Structures are given as structure tokens and as C-alpha cells.
Amino acid sequence: MRYLLKTHTLAGLTVRVFMCTLMLVLLLSGAAPADDGSSGISYENTGAVIIKLMEDENSQPGYIYTDVVFSSQTEVESFAQYFYKSYYYGSTQVKVGYSTRSDMPGEYSLCVYTEKPQEAAREQRVVEKKLEEAAAGMSAQGDYDRAMEVYQWTYDQFEYDYSLKSINVYSAFETGKTVCNGYARIFQALCAGRGLECEIVYGVDHAWNRVMLDGQWRYVDITWNKNISENRWLFLREEEMGSHQKQLEV
């Protein structure tokens, strides 16, 4: 994971913003981190706090500060990775950062920077609603059948975007096209909505999924299946995935 930091001084606060582009973070990073940091702060709840603050009509373009405090820069970086890769669905850029005070050493107060806070929140809500509706419309029972229903819905709903412009979940629903990141995140979200444990697996310039079926991890690559128009990489064991190589965390 690579971050570029911009440092600003505002009214006694030192503010650092992680300049993480979605393409870099979502497509080139290693496996997704756990849902909670060592501080015990819930990443999912923290993501919800950010969206709630952004959708407030009084939120202005620029820095938005939260009451969430981490105990190290590493923890903020870990949350930023989770936010970009596993939580935020929108196209509008949102940069995760932190502020510090010289009189409060060891405290890293979470903030975000965005030029369009309400739009970013709107895009998130649109996707959340579409995913909820899709999951609610599914009825299969049993691990395999539920996963297969999610797979087929995701496969049928989105064409592969050969222009490589539709790289996030919001643009996937807007255009009907996506790339590996969109397929993997949508499959993961719908599996979660159907009560299945599912993770995104990241390789070099590629992403796919693994889903827990009857106590065993099974791997699926919707992108590659879409490109060859058959179900070659569908619920396989890891050793059957061939050229799929996971990228180590950096």
C-alpha cells in the first residue's frame, strides 16, 4: 500500500491527508484488512460516521472532521485502506487523513477531504439501496445455491468495461459496465447481504473473490469468466486457480 501525504497547518492543527487514488488503492493493493483496528474502533461504524457527516446539508467542501481518534498513523492508514477498498462505493473522490495537535501527542483525529461531500454521500446511499434491493430479491437456500444466485446476478447485470473507466461500484450501476474491482466488490457485498462470508482477493492489477461454502473457501473470478463467456473459474479450490497469484500486503 502506498500513500502520499499532504501536510497543512490550520489554526494550530497539523492535518495530513492520504492522497490515495481509487485505481492505485483498489486495484494494486494486497488483501483487504480486518474490519477493526487494534484500537478496537469499528471500521464499518466509522465509515458510516463519515458518510453521515458528508450528507449533512451544512457540510462544506474541504476538510470534514470526526470525533474518531486513533492512537497511531498506522491505524489511520489501515482504516483508509479499508474505507477505499471495502466501504466507500462512490465515484466522487474522498481522501482520508488525520489531524494532530502538539499538546495531544499520540492522538490522530480522523478527517476526510472532499470537494463534493453531499454528492459523495448520495452516491454511497444509491449503491447501498441498490445492493439491498438486489439481495432482498434473492431467495435461494444453502451456501452453494445462495452463492450461485449472487454470482449469476452479478454476472448478468454488468458487462466488462474495456475502456477501463468504470472502476467503482457507483459507476457500475450507472453505466451497467465495470472492471474486476466492481465485480469483486459487488459480489462481496451481495454475499454479505445473503449471510455468506466472502472476501476480495487482490493480485497484480486484478481482483477476484473467495467465499465460504459449507466450511471451505471456494474461489471465483467473475471478470475472467465474463471475458471467456463461460464459468471456468467458479467456486474452485485455491490450488485450482492456476495463474491467479495473490499479491502480498505492502
C-alpha positions as CSV (number, residue, x, y, z in Angstrom):
1,M,0.0,0.0,0.0
2,R,1.5,3.4,-1.0
3,Y,0.3,6.7,0.4
4,L,1.3,10.2,-0.5
5,L,0.9,12.7,2.3
6,K,0.0,16.4,2.1
7,T,0.5,18.4,5.2
8,H,-1.4,21.5,6.1
9,T,-1.4,23.7,9.3
10,L,-4.8,25.0,10.2
11,A,-5.4,27.0,13.4
12,G,-2.9,25.1,15.4
13,L,-3.8,21.7,13.8
14,T,-1.4,19.7,11.7
15,V,-3.5,18.0,9.1
16,R,-2.3,15.2,6.9
17,V,-4.3,13.8,4.0
18,F,-3.6,10.5,2.4
19,M,-3.6,11.0,-1.4
20,C,-4.9,7.6,-2.4
21,T,-6.3,7.3,-5.9
22,L,-9.0,4.7,-6.3
23,M,-7.2,3.0,-9.1
24,L,-4.0,2.6,-7.0
25,V,-5.7,1.6,-3.8
26,L,-8.4,-0.7,-5.2
27,L,-6.5,-2.5,-7.9
28,L,-2.9,-2.7,-6.8
29,S,-3.1,-3.3,-3.1
30,G,-2.9,-6.6,-1.2
31,A,-5.7,-8.4,0.7
32,A,-8.3,-6.3,2.4
33,P,-7.6,-5.6,6.1
34,A,-9.7,-6.8,9.0
35,D,-12.8,-4.8,9.9
36,D,-11.4,-3.5,13.1
37,G,-8.1,-1.9,14.0
38,S,-6.0,-2.7,17.1
39,S,-7.6,0.3,18.7
40,G,-10.9,-1.5,18.9
41,I,-12.6,1.1,16.7
42,S,-15.2,-0.4,14.4
43,Y,-14.2,0.4,10.8
44,E,-17.7,-0.2,9.5
45,N,-19.2,2.2,12.0
46,T,-16.5,4.7,11.3
47,G,-17.3,4.6,7.6
48,A,-20.9,5.2,8.4
49,V,-20.0,8.2,10.5
50,I,-18.1,9.7,7.6
51,I,-21.0,9.2,5.2
52,K,-23.4,10.7,7.7
53,L,-21.2,13.8,8.2
54,M,-20.8,14.3,4.4
55,E,-24.5,14.1,3.7
56,D,-25.3,16.8,6.3
57,E,-26.5,19.9,4.4
58,N,-24.2,22.1,6.4
59,S,-21.1,20.2,5.4
60,Q,-18.9,22.4,3.2
61,P,-16.3,21.4,0.5
62,G,-12.9,20.8,2.1
63,Y,-12.0,19.2,5.4
64,I,-14.6,17.3,7.5
65,Y,-13.6,16.4,11.0
66,T,-14.8,13.5,13.0
67,D,-14.7,12.6,16.7
68,V,-12.9,9.3,15.9
69,V,-9.3,9.2,17.4
70,F,-6.7,6.6,16.5
71,S,-3.6,6.0,18.5
72,S,-1.1,5.9,15.6
73,Q,-0.7,6.9,11.9
74,T,-0.5,3.2,11.1
75,E,-4.1,2.7,12.4
76,V,-5.3,5.6,10.3
77,E,-3.6,4.1,7.2
78,S,-5.3,0.8,8.0
79,F,-8.7,2.4,8.2
80,A,-8.0,4.4,5.0
81,Q,-7.2,1.1,3.2
82,Y,-10.5,-0.4,4.5
83,F,-12.5,2.7,3.5
84,Y,-11.3,2.8,-0.1
85,K,-11.3,-1.0,-0.7
86,S,-14.2,-2.3,1.3
87,Y,-16.6,0.5,2.3
88,Y,-16.9,3.5,0.0
89,Y,-18.7,2.9,-3.2
90,G,-18.8,6.3,-4.9
91,S,-17.1,7.9,-7.8
92,T,-16.6,11.3,-6.1
93,Q,-13.1,11.5,-4.5
94,V,-12.9,11.3,-0.8
95,K,-9.5,11.5,0.8
96,V,-8.9,10.0,4.3
97,G,-6.5,11.8,6.6
98,Y,-5.9,12.8,10.2
99,S,-5.1,15.9,12.3
100,T,-2.8,16.2,15.3
101,R,-2.1,18.7,18.0
102,S,1.3,19.4,19.6
103,D,-0.3,19.4,23.0
104,M,-2.0,16.0,22.4
105,P,0.8,13.6,21.4
106,G,-0.3,10.1,20.3
107,E,-3.8,11.2,19.2
108,Y,-4.6,11.1,15.5
109,S,-8.1,12.6,14.8
110,L,-9.7,11.2,11.7
111,C,-10.8,13.6,9.0
112,V,-11.7,13.4,5.3
113,Y,-11.3,15.9,2.5
114,T,-13.7,16.1,-0.4
115,E,-14.9,18.9,-2.7
116,K,-18.4,17.4,-3.0
117,P,-19.4,16.0,0.3
118,Q,-23.2,15.7,-0.4
119,E,-22.6,14.1,-3.8
120,A,-20.2,11.6,-2.3
121,A,-22.8,10.6,0.3
122,R,-25.6,10.5,-2.3
123,E,-23.6,8.1,-4.4
124,Q,-22.9,5.9,-1.4
125,R,-26.6,5.8,-0.5
126,V,-27.7,5.0,-4.1
127,V,-25.4,1.9,-4.2
128,E,-26.4,0.8,-0.7
129,K,-30.0,0.9,-1.7
130,K,-29.4,-1.0,-5.0
131,L,-27.4,-3.7,-3.2
132,E,-30.1,-4.1,-0.5
133,E,-32.8,-4.4,-3.1
134,A,-30.8,-7.0,-5.1
135,A,-30.2,-9.1,-2.0
136,A,-33.8,-8.8,-0.9
137,G,-34.9,-10.2,-4.3
138,M,-32.9,-13.4,-3.9
139,S,-34.4,-16.5,-2.3
140,A,-32.0,-19.4,-2.7
141,Q,-31.2,-21.5,0.4
142,G,-28.0,-23.3,1.3
143,D,-24.5,-21.9,0.9
144,Y,-23.8,-23.1,-2.7
145,D,-27.2,-22.1,-4.0
146,R,-27.1,-18.6,-2.4
147,A,-23.6,-18.0,-3.7
148,M,-24.6,-19.2,-7.2
149,E,-27.6,-16.8,-7.2
150,V,-25.3,-13.9,-6.2
151,Y,-22.8,-14.9,-8.9
152,Q,-25.4,-15.2,-11.6
153,W,-27.0,-11.9,-10.8
154,T,-23.6,-10.1,-10.8
155,Y,-22.5,-11.8,-14.0
156,D,-25.7,-11.0,-15.8
157,Q,-26.1,-7.4,-14.6
158,F,-22.8,-5.9,-15.7
159,E,-20.8,-6.0,-18.9
160,Y,-17.0,-5.7,-18.8
161,D,-15.8,-2.2,-19.4
162,Y,-13.0,-2.5,-21.9
163,S,-12.4,1.3,-21.7
164,L,-11.4,0.8,-18.0
165,K,-13.2,3.9,-17.0
166,S,-15.9,2.4,-14.8
167,I,-13.7,1.3,-11.9
168,N,-16.0,1.7,-8.8
169,V,-19.3,0.3,-7.7
170,Y,-21.3,3.5,-8.3
171,S,-20.2,3.8,-11.9
172,A,-21.0,0.1,-12.4
173,F,-24.7,0.7,-11.5
174,E,-24.8,3.9,-13.5
175,T,-23.3,2.5,-16.7
176,G,-24.0,-1.2,-16.5
177,K,-20.3,-1.8,-17.0
178,T,-17.4,-2.5,-14.7
179,V,-14.0,-4.0,-14.2
180,C,-12.6,-6.6,-11.8
181,N,-12.9,-4.3,-8.8
182,G,-16.5,-3.7,-9.4
183,Y,-17.4,-7.3,-9.9
184,A,-15.4,-8.3,-6.8
185,R,-16.9,-5.7,-4.5
186,I,-20.5,-6.2,-5.7
187,F,-20.2,-10.0,-5.3
188,Q,-18.7,-9.5,-1.8
189,A,-21.5,-7.1,-0.8
190,L,-24.3,-9.3,-2.0
191,C,-22.8,-12.3,-0.4
192,A,-22.7,-10.4,2.9
193,G,-26.3,-9.4,2.3
194,R,-27.2,-13.1,1.9
195,G,-25.4,-14.2,5.0
196,L,-22.3,-15.6,3.3
197,E,-18.7,-14.9,4.4
198,C,-16.9,-13.5,1.4
199,E,-13.6,-11.7,0.8
200,I,-11.9,-9.9,-2.0
201,V,-8.5,-11.3,-3.1
202,Y,-6.1,-8.9,-4.7
203,G,-3.4,-9.8,-7.3
204,V,-1.3,-7.7,-9.6
205,D,-3.8,-5.4,-11.4
206,H,-6.6,-7.8,-10.7
207,A,-9.2,-8.7,-8.0
208,W,-11.4,-11.8,-7.5
209,N,-13.2,-13.4,-4.6
210,R,-13.3,-16.3,-2.2
211,V,-16.5,-17.3,-0.5
212,M,-17.0,-19.8,2.4
213,L,-19.2,-22.6,1.2
214,D,-20.0,-25.4,3.7
215,G,-16.9,-24.6,5.7
216,Q,-14.5,-24.4,2.8
217,W,-13.1,-21.5,0.9
218,R,-14.0,-21.5,-2.7
219,Y,-12.7,-19.1,-5.3
220,V,-14.5,-17.3,-8.1
221,D,-13.4,-14.8,-10.7
222,I,-16.4,-13.2,-12.4
223,T,-14.2,-11.0,-14.6
224,W,-12.3,-13.8,-16.2
225,N,-15.5,-15.8,-16.7
226,K,-17.1,-12.8,-18.3
227,N,-14.3,-12.4,-20.7
228,I,-14.4,-16.0,-21.9
229,S,-18.2,-16.3,-21.6
230,E,-18.1,-19.5,-19.5
231,N,-17.9,-20.5,-15.9
232,R,-14.3,-21.7,-15.8
233,W,-13.3,-20.0,-12.5
234,L,-16.3,-20.7,-10.4
235,F,-16.1,-22.0,-6.8
236,L,-12.8,-23.6,-7.2
237,R,-10.2,-24.6,-4.5
238,E,-7.2,-22.3,-4.3
239,E,-4.9,-24.8,-5.9
240,E,-7.2,-25.0,-8.9
241,M,-7.0,-21.2,-9.6
242,G,-3.9,-21.7,-11.8
243,S,-2.3,-18.4,-12.8
244,H,-4.2,-16.4,-10.1
245,Q,-1.5,-15.2,-7.7
246,K,-2.3,-13.2,-4.6
247,Q,-0.3,-10.1,-4.0
248,L,1.4,-9.8,-0.7
249,E,0.5,-6.8,1.5
250,V,2.9,-3.9,1.3
